């Protein structure tokens, strides 16, 4: 049983011609960890909008 399940996720930066993520799916169960890394400036911009 998945505690977190994402299906067909896509993301694209404003003004970009192609997505940075396309059709991503994942499931996380108990005691599993997901770490997402990226540039801190991008994360701040995304969180503040």
C-alpha positions in Angstrom: 0.0 0.0 0.0 1.4 3.4 -1.0 1.4 6.2 1.5 2.0 8.7 -1.3 1.3 8.1 -4.9 1.8 10.6 -7.8 0.7 9.8 -11.3 1.6 11.5 -14.6 3.2 14.6 -13.1 4.7 17.2 -15.5 6.4 20.5 -14.8 7.6 23.3 -17.1 9.3 26.6 -16.4 7.5 29.7 -17.5 8.7 30.6 -21.0 10.3 27.2 -21.6 9.6 25.4 -24.8 9.8 21.9 -23.2 9.0 20.4 -19.8 11.7 19.6 -17.3 9.6 16.7 -16.1 7.1 14.8 -18.2 4.7 12.0 -17.3 6.5 11.0 -14.1 4.8 8.6 -11.7 6.0 7.3 -8.3 4.8 5.6 -5.2 6.3 5.8 -1.7 5.6 3.3 1.0 6.3 3.2 4.7 9.9 3.9 5.5 10.8 5.1 2.0 12.4 8.5 1.4 12.3 10.8 -1.6 15.0 13.5 -1.9 14.5 16.2 -4.5 17.6 18.4 -5.3 17.7 21.6 -7.3 19.0 25.1 -7.3 17.9 26.9 -4.1 16.8 30.1 -6.1 14.3 28.0 -8.1 12.8 26.5 -5.0 12.4 29.9 -3.4 10.8 31.4 -6.4 8.3 28.4 -6.7 7.4 28.6 -2.9 6.8 32.4 -2.9 4.3 32.5 -5.8 
